[in-house]
C-alpha cells in the first residue's frame, strides 16, 4: 500500500488498474506533456513501484508503454489516411 498526497492509502494494484484506464479510456498518452512520472504523482504512488508492477505484467516499463501507445496511434493514423509523416 502507498500513501497518497491526500493521506489516503492506495494499493499498487489499484494504481495499476487506474493507469490502465487512463491509457485505454482517457488516452492520456496523446499529450506529450503528460509523462509516466507525472501520472505516478497524480496517483500518489512511487514511480518505481508502479513501473515494476507494469513490467511484471507487460514486460516493459511505464514510460516505454506510453511510447508504445503513442507509436501505435501514429502508425494507425498514417495507415488510415496514407500520410507519410505524422507525429502526435
N, CA, C and O atoms as a DFTB+ gen file, in Angstrom:
352 C
 N C O
     1  1       0.835      -1.190       0.000
     2  2       0.000       0.000       0.000
     3  2       0.876       1.248       0.000
     4  3       1.969       1.258       0.565
     5  1       0.383       2.283      -0.633
     6  2       1.121       3.534      -0.733
     7  2       0.297       4.657      -0.136
     8  3      -0.930       4.656      -0.240
     9  1       0.966       5.616       0.489
    10  2       0.284       6.815       0.967
    11  2       0.120       7.769      -0.197
    12  3       1.078       8.028      -0.926
    13  1      -1.082       8.296      -0.383
    14  2      -1.308       9.278      -1.433
    15  2      -1.123      10.669      -0.863
    16  3      -0.983      10.839       0.349
    17  1      -1.123      11.651      -1.726
    18  2      -0.906      13.038      -1.299
    19  2      -1.965      13.515      -0.317
    20  3      -1.678      14.343       0.547
    21  1      -3.180      13.006      -0.438
    22  2      -4.234      13.482       0.454
    23  2      -4.389      12.602       1.690
    24  3      -5.389      12.716       2.399
    25  1      -3.425      11.732       1.962
    26  2      -3.428      10.944       3.177
    27  2      -4.124       9.607       3.051
    28  3      -4.031       8.781       3.959
    29  1      -4.820       9.370       1.948
    30  2      -5.462       8.081       1.758
    31  2      -4.422       7.058       1.328
    32  3      -3.310       7.410       0.934
    33  1      -4.795       5.806       1.407
    34  2      -3.875       4.737       1.037
    35  2      -4.328       4.122      -0.279
    36  3      -5.498       3.774      -0.439
    37  1      -3.401       3.988      -1.218
    38  2      -3.722       3.365      -2.490
    39  2      -2.793       2.183      -2.704
    40  3      -1.573       2.322      -2.618
    41  1      -3.361       1.037      -2.977
    42  2      -2.557      -0.129      -3.272
    43  2      -2.004      -0.004      -4.682
    44  3      -2.614       0.632      -5.541
    45  1      -0.856      -0.606      -4.917
    46  2      -0.225      -0.524      -6.229
    47  2      -1.093      -1.184      -7.288
    48  3      -1.094      -0.747      -8.439
    49  1      -1.832      -2.226      -6.924
    50  2      -2.727      -2.870      -7.885
    51  2      -3.845      -1.933      -8.323
    52  3      -4.250      -1.942      -9.486
    53  1      -4.340      -1.129      -7.395
    54  2      -5.370      -0.147      -7.738
    55  2      -4.769       0.910      -8.670
    56  3      -5.390       1.287      -9.663
    57  1      -3.581       1.378      -8.356
    58  2      -2.903       2.364      -9.204
    59  2      -2.658       1.787     -10.601
    60  3      -2.796       2.491     -11.601
    61  1      -2.297       0.520     -10.660
    62  2      -2.069      -0.155     -11.947
    63  2      -3.355      -0.160     -12.782
    64  3      -3.329       0.128     -13.978
    65  1      -4.466      -0.485     -12.142
    66  2      -5.753      -0.504     -12.840
    67  2      -6.139       0.890     -13.325
    68  3      -6.600       1.053     -14.454
    69  1      -5.951       1.884     -12.478
    70  2      -6.278       3.260     -12.866
    71  2      -5.388       3.713     -14.013
    72  3      -5.865       4.336     -14.962
    73  1      -4.092       3.402     -13.930
    74  2      -3.166       3.752     -15.007
    75  2      -3.642       3.127     -16.321
    76  3      -3.639       3.785     -17.362
    77  1      -4.043       1.877     -16.272
    78  2      -4.532       1.204     -17.472
    79  2      -5.735       1.910     -18.076
    80  3      -5.821       2.079     -19.292
    81  1      -6.664       2.322     -17.221
    82  2      -7.835       3.051     -17.714
    83  2      -7.444       4.419     -18.268
    84  3      -8.010       4.874     -19.261
    85  1      -6.476       5.072     -17.626
    86  2      -6.010       6.365     -18.129
    87  2      -5.442       6.227     -19.540
    88  3      -5.588       7.131     -20.362
    89  1      -4.800       5.105     -19.816
    90  2      -4.220       4.886     -21.134
    91  2      -5.287       4.487     -22.153
    92  3      -5.339       5.046     -23.248
    93  1      -6.131       3.530     -21.800
    94  2      -7.072       2.991     -22.782
    95  2      -8.338       3.833     -22.949
    96  3      -8.826       4.001     -24.067
    97  1      -8.864       4.355     -21.859
    98  2     -10.113       5.112     -21.941
    99  2      -9.885       6.607     -22.139
   100  3     -10.526       7.235     -22.982
   101  1      -8.971       7.170     -21.360
   102  2      -8.739       8.616     -21.407
   103  2      -7.653       9.015     -22.399
   104  3      -7.541      10.185     -22.766
   105  1      -6.863       8.052     -22.828
   106  2      -5.796       8.267     -23.818
   107  2      -4.866       9.417     -23.429
   108  3      -4.553      10.285     -24.244
   109  1      -4.434       9.402     -22.171
   110  2      -3.534      10.457     -21.697
   111  2      -2.215      10.485     -22.450
   112  3      -1.549      11.520     -22.493
   113  1      -1.832       9.374     -23.038
   114  2      -0.571       9.303     -23.778
   115  2      -0.563      10.225     -24.993
   116  3       0.502      10.505     -25.543
   117  1      -1.726      10.700     -25.420
   118  2      -1.782      11.587     -26.572
   119  2      -1.137      12.940     -26.289
   120  3      -0.695      13.626     -27.211
   121  1      -1.083      13.320     -25.027
   122  2      -0.424      14.572     -24.659
   123  2       1.041      14.282     -24.328
   124  3       1.335      13.556     -23.379
   125  1       1.932      14.838     -25.094
   126  2       3.367      14.633     -24.856
   127  2       3.807      15.261     -23.533
   128  3       4.848      14.893     -22.987
   129  1       3.018      16.209     -23.016
   130  2       3.364      16.853     -21.740
   131  2       3.091      15.946     -20.547
   132  3       3.638      16.155     -19.464
   133  1       2.253      14.952     -20.744
   134  2       1.940      14.031     -19.647
   135  2       2.923      12.872     -19.687
   136  3       2.984      12.123     -20.663
   137  1       3.682      12.738     -18.626
   138  2       4.689      11.683     -18.536
   139  2       4.257      10.632     -17.522
   140  3       3.338      10.846     -16.732
   141  1       4.928       9.515     -17.563
   142  2       4.667       8.460     -16.590
   143  2       4.933       8.971     -15.181
   144  3       4.180       8.668     -14.256
   145  1       5.983       9.732     -15.020
   146  2       6.323      10.300     -13.713
   147  2       5.177      11.184     -13.186
   148  3       4.826      11.116     -12.008
   149  1       4.609      11.997     -14.059
   150  2       3.510      12.887     -13.662
   151  2       2.279      12.077     -13.257
   152  3       1.620      12.406     -12.270
   153  1       1.970      11.036     -14.000
   154  2       0.822      10.201     -13.672
   155  2       1.021       9.545     -12.310
   156  3       0.084       9.474     -11.514
   157  1       2.224       9.069     -12.038
   158  2       2.512       8.459     -10.727
   159  2       2.300       9.473      -9.616
   160  3       1.770       9.139      -8.556
   161  1       2.718      10.722      -9.860
   162  2       2.498      11.773      -8.870
   163  2       1.008      11.988      -8.633
   164  3       0.573      12.118      -7.489
   165  1       0.225      12.026      -9.707
   166  2      -1.217      12.200      -9.575
   167  2      -1.824      11.069      -8.753
   168  3      -2.710      11.288      -7.927
   169  1      -1.332       9.857      -8.994
   170  2      -1.872       8.692      -8.284
   171  2      -1.336       8.573      -6.865
   172  3      -1.895       7.847      -6.043
   173  1      -0.254       9.285      -6.581
   174  2       0.325       9.252      -5.246
   175  2       1.087       7.979      -4.945
   176  3       1.158       7.544      -3.796
   177  1       1.661       7.377      -5.988
   178  2       2.444       6.150      -5.798
   179  2       3.873       6.377      -6.293
   180  3       4.092       7.161      -7.216
   181  1       4.840       5.698      -5.686
   182  2       6.210       5.808      -6.178
   183  2       6.318       5.270      -7.608
   184  3       5.796       4.203      -7.930
   185  1       6.996       6.022      -8.437
   186  2       7.171       5.642      -9.841
   187  2       7.772       4.248      -9.969
   188  3       7.333       3.445     -10.792
   189  1       8.768       3.972      -9.155
   190  2       9.434       2.660      -9.230
   191  2       8.463       1.515      -8.977
   192  3       8.521       0.484      -9.647
   193  1       7.573       1.697      -8.011
   194  2       6.637       0.628      -7.664
   195  2       5.651       0.348      -8.796
   196  3       5.410      -0.806      -9.149
   197  1       5.085       1.413      -9.360
   198  2       4.145       1.219     -10.459
   199  2       4.871       0.701     -11.694
   200  3       4.347      -0.146     -12.417
   201  1       6.068       1.206     -11.933
   202  2       6.862       0.745     -13.060
   203  2       7.140      -0.757     -12.939
   204  3       7.027      -1.494     -13.919
   205  1       7.498      -1.198     -11.756
   206  2       7.763      -2.621     -11.519
   207  2       6.504      -3.453     -11.763
   208  3       6.574      -4.520     -12.371
   209  1       5.367      -2.972     -11.296
   210  2       4.098      -3.697     -11.478
   211  2       3.760      -3.826     -12.955
   212  3       3.343      -4.892     -13.406
   213  1       3.936      -2.757     -13.704
   214  2       3.672      -2.778     -15.149
   215  2       4.647      -3.725     -15.832
   216  3       4.260      -4.504     -16.703
   217  1       5.905      -3.657     -15.438
   218  2       6.938      -4.521     -16.027
   219  2       6.630      -5.996     -15.762
   220  3       6.831      -6.836     -16.639
   221  1       6.149      -6.313     -14.571
   222  2       5.798      -7.698     -14.243
   223  2       4.669      -8.202     -15.127
   224  3       4.683      -9.356     -15.553
   225  1       3.706      -7.359     -15.402
   226  2       2.538      -7.759     -16.202
   227  2       2.801      -7.723     -17.697
   228  3       2.383      -8.621     -18.427
   229  1       3.496      -6.680     -18.156
   230  2       3.579      -6.423     -19.591
   231  2       4.982      -6.539     -20.182
   232  3       5.148      -6.498     -21.401
   233  1       5.987      -6.684     -19.328
   234  2       7.345      -6.844     -19.833
   235  2       8.010      -5.563     -20.302
   236  3       9.024      -5.608     -20.999
   237  1       7.453      -4.426     -19.930
   238  2       8.053      -3.126     -20.257
   239  2       7.662      -2.138     -19.180
   240  3       6.670      -2.336     -18.478
   241  1       8.434      -1.078     -19.045
   242  2       8.165      -0.066     -18.037
   243  2       7.046       0.877     -18.458
   244  3       6.570       0.831     -19.592
   245  1       6.636       1.731     -17.528
   246  2       5.523       2.638     -17.761
   247  2       5.755       3.650     -18.867
   248  3       4.886       3.850     -19.716
   249  1       6.919       4.291     -18.869
   250  2       7.198       5.285     -19.913
   251  2       7.309       4.614     -21.270
   252  3       6.854       5.159     -22.275
   253  1       7.909       3.440     -21.304
   254  2       8.009       2.689     -22.562
   255  2       6.615       2.312     -23.073
   256  3       6.350       2.373     -24.273
   257  1       5.741       1.928     -22.163
   258  2       4.367       1.591     -22.541
   259  2       3.667       2.812     -23.147
   260  3       2.954       2.693     -24.144
   261  1       3.872       3.973     -22.545
   262  2       3.270       5.187     -23.087
   263  2       3.812       5.474     -24.488
   264  3       3.051       5.860     -25.375
   265  1       5.107       5.293     -24.695
   266  2       5.695       5.489     -26.030
   267  2       5.097       4.511     -27.036
   268  3       4.832       4.867     -28.184
   269  1       4.890       3.276     -26.589
   270  2       4.306       2.268     -27.473
   271  2       2.891       2.662     -27.876
   272  3       2.528       2.553     -29.047
   273  1       2.088       3.120     -26.913
   274  2       0.740       3.590     -27.237
   275  2       0.806       4.721     -28.266
   276  3       0.058       4.718     -29.244
   277  1       1.695       5.681     -28.047
   278  2       1.819       6.810     -28.974
   279  2       2.198       6.328     -30.363
   280  3       1.621       6.761     -31.361
   281  1       3.162       5.439     -30.419
   282  2       3.619       4.916     -31.708
   283  2       2.532       4.161     -32.435
   284  3       2.398       4.294     -33.652
   285  1       1.750       3.368     -31.714
   286  2       0.662       2.606     -32.334
   287  2      -0.390       3.536     -32.912
   288  3      -0.889       3.292     -34.011
   289  1      -0.736       4.595     -32.194
   290  2      -1.718       5.547     -32.708
   291  2      -1.190       6.285     -33.926
   292  3      -1.918       6.478     -34.900
   293  1       0.069       6.700     -33.878
   294  2       0.667       7.389     -35.017
   295  2       0.666       6.484     -36.243
   296  3       0.296       6.911     -37.336
   297  1       1.078       5.243     -36.059
   298  2       1.138       4.281     -37.157
   299  2      -0.266       4.040     -37.734
   300  3      -0.448       3.995     -38.950
   301  1      -1.231       3.889     -36.858
   302  2      -2.614       3.652     -37.281
   303  2      -3.148       4.825     -38.110
   304  3      -3.790       4.617     -39.139
   305  1      -2.884       6.045     -37.665
   306  2      -3.356       7.221     -38.393
   307  2      -2.633       7.378     -39.733
   308  3      -3.242       7.771     -40.728
   309  1      -1.343       7.071     -39.754
   310  2      -0.599       7.133     -41.021
   311  2      -1.202       6.166     -42.031
   312  3      -1.394       6.514     -43.196
   313  1      -1.502       4.942     -41.577
   314  2      -2.068       3.934     -42.472
   315  2      -3.483       4.305     -42.903
   316  3      -3.837       4.163     -44.073
   317  1      -4.282       4.774     -41.968
   318  2      -5.672       5.111     -42.257
   319  2      -5.787       6.202     -43.313
   320  3      -6.628       6.126     -44.208
   321  1      -4.928       7.227     -43.199
   322  2      -5.021       8.372     -44.101
   323  2      -3.896       8.442     -45.129
   324  3      -3.774       9.428     -45.855
   325  1      -3.079       7.400     -45.188
   326  2      -1.967       7.329     -46.149
   327  2      -1.063       8.567     -46.032
   328  3      -0.679       9.170     -47.035
   329  1      -0.734       8.929     -44.784
   330  2       0.126      10.075     -44.526
   331  2       1.535       9.550     -44.269
   332  3       1.718       8.655     -43.444
   333  1       2.524      10.088     -44.959
   334  2       3.884       9.603     -44.796
   335  2       4.499      10.029     -43.474
   336  3       5.104       9.204     -42.789
   337  1       4.364      11.276     -43.101
   338  2       4.941      11.775     -41.853
   339  2       3.816      12.282     -40.968
   340  3       3.068      13.187     -41.336
   341  1       3.717      11.684     -39.811
   342  2       2.670      12.091     -38.871
   343  2       3.188      11.855     -37.470
   344  3       3.625      10.750     -37.145
   345  1       3.145      12.887     -36.634
   346  2       3.589      12.782     -35.236
   347  2       2.502      13.320     -34.331
   348  3       1.966      14.404     -34.560
   349  1       2.178      12.549     -33.295
   350  2       1.224      13.031     -32.301
   351  2       1.926      13.971     -31.351
   352  3       1.303      14.497     -30.428
